[in-house]
Amino acid sequence: MISSTLLYIGPGLGAGTIVLVLVILGIIVLSVGMILWIPIKNFFKKLRGKKS
């Protein structure tokens, strides 16, 4: 049986884990956003060019 002391995560390790997960999620979101930014920018640039 696993002792409850082995399951304890201290405040330093817990906060570090939360920050690490948030950073990784932020990197993923920003990467997808940057990949999609250029096609979206070019699409709106074409729309503006056709109207004028």
DSSP file (Angstrom, degrees, kcal/mol; ACC not computed):
  #  RESIDUE AA STRUCTURE BP1 BP2  ACC     N-H-->O    O-->H-N    N-H-->O    O-->H-N    TCO  KAPPA ALPHA  PHI   PSI    X-CA   Y-CA   Z-CA
    1    1 A M              0   0    0      0, 0.0     2,-0.4     0, 0.0     0, 0.0   0.000 360.0 360.0 360.0 142.0    0.0    0.0    0.0
    2    2 A I        -     0   0    0      1,-0.1     2,-0.1     2,-0.0     5,-0.0  -0.646 360.0-128.2 -83.3 130.5    1.2    3.5   -0.8
    3    3 A S    >>  -     0   0    0     -2,-0.4     3,-1.0     1,-0.1     4,-0.5  -0.470  13.3-126.1 -74.9 148.4    1.8    5.7    2.1
    4    4 A S  G >4 S+     0   0    0      1,-0.3     3,-0.5     2,-0.2     4,-0.4   0.745 108.2  65.5 -68.1 -21.9    0.2    9.2    2.1
    5    5 A T  G >4 S+     0   0    0      1,-0.2     3,-0.6     2,-0.2    -1,-0.3   0.786  96.6  55.9 -70.2 -25.2    3.6   10.8    2.7
    6    6 A L  G <4 S+     0   0    0     -3,-1.0    -1,-0.2     1,-0.2    -2,-0.2   0.705 104.4  54.0 -76.9 -19.1    4.8    9.5   -0.7
    7    7 A L  G << S+     0   0    0     -4,-0.5     2,-0.2    -3,-0.5    -1,-0.2   0.498  82.0 115.2 -91.6  -4.9    1.8   11.3   -2.4
    8    8 A Y    <   -     0   0    0     -3,-0.6     2,-0.5    -4,-0.4    -3,-0.0  -0.475  46.8-165.1 -71.8 130.7    2.6   14.7   -0.9
    9    9 A I        -     0   0    0     -2,-0.2    -2,-0.0     4,-0.0    -3,-0.0  -0.978  19.3-133.7-114.7 119.2    3.6   17.4   -3.3
   10   10 A G     >  -     0   0    0     -2,-0.5     4,-2.6     1,-0.1     5,-0.2  -0.134  24.0-105.1 -67.1 166.5    5.2   20.4   -1.6
   11   11 A P  H  > S+     0   0    0      0, 0.0     4,-2.4     0, 0.0     5,-0.2   0.845 118.9  52.3 -64.2 -33.9    4.2   24.0   -2.5
   12   12 A G  H  > S+     0   0    0      2,-0.2     4,-2.2     1,-0.2     5,-0.2   0.938 113.9  41.3 -67.5 -46.8    7.4   24.6   -4.5
   13   13 A L  H  > S+     0   0    0      2,-0.2     4,-2.1     1,-0.2    -1,-0.2   0.879 115.8  51.2 -68.6 -37.9    7.0   21.6   -6.7
   14   14 A G  H  X S+     0   0    0     -4,-2.6     4,-2.2     2,-0.2    -2,-0.2   0.930 112.6  44.7 -64.9 -45.9    3.2   22.1   -7.0
   15   15 A A  H  X S+     0   0    0     -4,-2.4     4,-2.5     1,-0.2     5,-0.2   0.900 113.3  51.4 -66.0 -40.5    3.6   25.8   -8.1
   16   16 A G  H  X S+     0   0    0     -4,-2.2     4,-2.4    -5,-0.2    -1,-0.2   0.889 110.0  49.5 -62.7 -39.3    6.5   24.9  -10.5
   17   17 A T  H  X S+     0   0    0     -4,-2.1     4,-2.4     2,-0.2    -2,-0.2   0.908 111.1  48.9 -66.3 -42.6    4.4   22.2  -12.1
   18   18 A I  H  X S+     0   0    0     -4,-2.2     4,-2.3     2,-0.2    -2,-0.2   0.926 112.9  47.4 -63.5 -44.4    1.4   24.5  -12.5
   19   19 A V  H  X S+     0   0    0     -4,-2.5     4,-2.5     1,-0.2    -2,-0.2   0.913 111.4  51.5 -63.1 -42.7    3.7   27.2  -14.1
   20   20 A L  H  X S+     0   0    0     -4,-2.4     4,-2.4     1,-0.2    -2,-0.2   0.909 110.2  48.2 -61.7 -43.3    5.3   24.6  -16.4
   21   21 A V  H  X S+     0   0    0     -4,-2.4     4,-2.4     1,-0.2    -1,-0.2   0.912 112.4  49.2 -64.1 -42.1    1.9   23.3  -17.6
   22   22 A L  H  X S+     0   0    0     -4,-2.3     4,-2.3     2,-0.2    -2,-0.2   0.886 111.0  50.0 -65.7 -38.1    0.7   26.9  -18.3
   23   23 A V  H  X S+     0   0    0     -4,-2.5     4,-2.5     2,-0.2    -2,-0.2   0.924 111.0  48.6 -65.2 -44.0    3.9   27.7  -20.2
   24   24 A I  H  X S+     0   0    0     -4,-2.4     4,-2.1     1,-0.2    -2,-0.2   0.919 112.7  47.9 -63.5 -43.3    3.6   24.6  -22.3
   25   25 A L  H  X S+     0   0    0     -4,-2.4     4,-2.5     1,-0.2    -1,-0.2   0.896 111.4  51.4 -64.0 -39.0    0.0   25.4  -23.1
   26   26 A G  H  X S+     0   0    0     -4,-2.3     4,-2.7     2,-0.2     5,-0.2   0.899 108.7  50.5 -63.3 -41.4    0.9   29.0  -23.9
   27   27 A I  H  X S+     0   0    0     -4,-2.5     4,-2.2     2,-0.2    -1,-0.2   0.906 111.5  48.4 -62.7 -41.7    3.6   27.9  -26.3
   28   28 A I  H  X S+     0   0    0     -4,-2.1     4,-2.3     2,-0.2     5,-0.2   0.933 113.4  46.5 -64.9 -45.8    1.2   25.6  -28.1
   29   29 A V  H  X S+     0   0    0     -4,-2.5     4,-2.4     1,-0.2    -2,-0.2   0.927 114.7  46.5 -64.0 -45.0   -1.5   28.2  -28.4
   30   30 A L  H  X S+     0   0    0     -4,-2.7     4,-2.5     2,-0.2    -1,-0.2   0.869 110.9  53.2 -65.9 -35.8    0.9   30.9  -29.6
   31   31 A S  H  X S+     0   0    0     -4,-2.2     4,-2.0    -5,-0.2    -2,-0.2   0.933 111.4  44.7 -64.8 -45.5    2.5   28.4  -32.1
   32   32 A V  H  X S+     0   0    0     -4,-2.3     4,-2.0     1,-0.2    -2,-0.2   0.907 113.5  52.2 -64.6 -40.6   -0.9   27.6  -33.6
   33   33 A G  H  X S+     0   0    0     -4,-2.4     4,-1.3    -5,-0.2    -2,-0.2   0.907 110.2  47.0 -62.1 -42.4   -1.8   31.3  -33.7
   34   34 A M  H  X S+     0   0    0     -4,-2.5     4,-0.8     2,-0.2    -1,-0.2   0.849 110.0  53.3 -69.9 -33.3    1.4   32.3  -35.5
   35   35 A I  H  < S+     0   0    0     -4,-2.0    -1,-0.2     1,-0.2    -2,-0.2   0.887 116.0  39.8 -66.5 -37.3    1.0   29.5  -38.0
   36   36 A L  H  X S+     0   0    0     -4,-2.0     4,-1.8    -5,-0.2    -2,-0.2   0.651  99.3  78.5 -85.1 -15.5   -2.5   30.7  -38.8
   37   37 A W  H  X S+     0   0    0     -4,-1.3     4,-2.7     1,-0.2     5,-0.2   0.912  90.3  50.2 -63.9 -46.1   -1.7   34.4  -38.7
   38   38 A I  H  X S+     0   0    0     -4,-0.8     4,-2.6     1,-0.2     5,-0.2   0.927 111.7  46.0 -65.2 -46.9   -0.1   34.8  -42.1
   39   39 A P  H  > S+     0   0    0      0, 0.0     4,-2.0     0, 0.0    -1,-0.2   0.904 115.4  47.8 -62.3 -37.5   -2.9   33.1  -44.1
   40   40 A I  H  X S+     0   0    0     -4,-1.8     4,-2.1     2,-0.2    -2,-0.2   0.916 112.3  49.3 -67.2 -41.9   -5.5   35.1  -42.2
   41   41 A K  H  X S+     0   0    0     -4,-2.7     4,-1.9     1,-0.2    -1,-0.2   0.912 112.0  48.2 -62.9 -43.4   -3.5   38.3  -42.8
   42   42 A N  H  X S+     0   0    0     -4,-2.6     4,-2.0     2,-0.2    -1,-0.2   0.864 108.7  54.8 -66.1 -35.5   -3.2   37.5  -46.5
   43   43 A F  H  X S+     0   0    0     -4,-2.0     4,-2.0    -5,-0.2    -2,-0.2   0.936 111.1  43.5 -62.6 -47.3   -6.9   36.7  -46.8
   44   44 A F  H  X S+     0   0    0     -4,-2.1     4,-2.3     1,-0.2    -1,-0.2   0.832 110.6  56.1 -69.2 -30.7   -7.9   40.1  -45.4
   45   45 A K  H  X S+     0   0    0     -4,-1.9     4,-1.8    -5,-0.2    -1,-0.2   0.893 108.4  47.8 -66.7 -38.5   -5.3   41.9  -47.5
   46   46 A K  H  X S+     0   0    0     -4,-2.0     4,-1.8     2,-0.2    -2,-0.2   0.882 110.3  52.3 -67.5 -38.9   -6.9   40.3  -50.6
   47   47 A L  H  X S+     0   0    0     -4,-2.0     4,-1.5     1,-0.2    -2,-0.2   0.926 111.1  46.4 -63.6 -44.1  -10.4   41.3  -49.5
   48   48 A R  H  X S+     0   0    0     -4,-2.3     4,-1.4     1,-0.2    -1,-0.2   0.861 110.3  54.0 -66.3 -35.2   -9.3   45.0  -49.0
   49   49 A G  H  < S+     0   0    0     -4,-1.8    -1,-0.2     1,-0.2    -2,-0.2   0.852 107.9  49.1 -68.7 -33.9   -7.5   45.0  -52.3
   50   50 A K  H  < S+     0   0    0     -4,-1.8    -1,-0.2     1,-0.2    -2,-0.2   0.836 107.9  53.9 -74.9 -32.2  -10.6   43.9  -54.2
   51   51 A K  H  <        0   0    0     -4,-1.5    -1,-0.2     1,-0.2    -2,-0.2   0.841 360.0 360.0 -73.3 -32.4  -13.0   46.4  -52.6
   52   52 A S     <        0   0    0     -4,-1.4    -1,-0.2     0, 0.0    -2,-0.2   0.473 360.0 360.0 -93.6 360.0  -10.8   49.5  -53.5
